[in-house]
Amino acid sequence: MRKLILLLTFTLCLATLSAQKEPYVIYNAKGKKVSYKKMLKNLEIKDMVLFGELHNNPIAHWLQYELTADLHGKRQLILGAEMIEADNQDELNDYLSGKIDYKALDSTARLWNNHKTDYAPLVDFAKDNSLVFVASNVPRRYASMVYKGSFEALDSLPTQEKEWIAPLPIAYDPELPGYQNILKMMGDHGSPTLVMAQAIKDATMAHFILENYEEASLFLHYNGAYHSNNYEGILWYLQLERPDLEYGTISTVTQENVHKLETENHNLADYIICVDQNMTTTY
């Protein structure tokens, strides 16, 4: 009788667990479910990790923080992010060193509207642990210049301002599938210079990642998933300059059913965080 009760209790527990909603599942590139622990073990031996997020996805932001904290316990970290532009590095450094407070940073740097909720915890982690945090993105005005006049528009910039972008001339392959897909997605609104504006962001982020990388460290970079999906974008530029380094990539997607990764989301990255599409967004 006791064994029967135990069996029924166990069966009930399994039924309860199976009925619970899972907000996300992690998959490898082939669409096989993997644990967070296994992902962490694989990524901790890399030289660089690109964490591709959906900018308004709270699961991605939470896992960014968790992964950062867990990697910090195992490796010397360098952090960096698309969400802060290169010409705001001085202001960011002043905040990290305690020279200015958050209010001053917010008033002097062009922080994203969701910085306080989604990225400030990462910056504060760097501050609390005396880590370098790199403002890696190209200033948006230069991306706008490229969109309006192609890469050549940057040639006339003063020398000091060229320090905030990848060295000219920019290596560029317009035939990369990711760039071609931008044209398809934008339809009549797409143009070659629109793709170039994406490329100047990718190239500049890769440039500042490599410029601040130190051997034996792990550089963890936060960026929109499209900037590293399909092993292109930022990663293409990184591998162009440093094919000898070991890279890891993460992407974030949403699906109605998180229990099977849709075919179109296979091979986006080494690890794909599949989030329930009904998940509340941060904006």
Summary of the structure (lengths in Angstrom):
residues: 283
radius of gyration: 20.8
end to end distance: 54.5
largest distance: 85.7
contacts: 885
relative contact order: 0.21
helix: 51%
strand: 17%
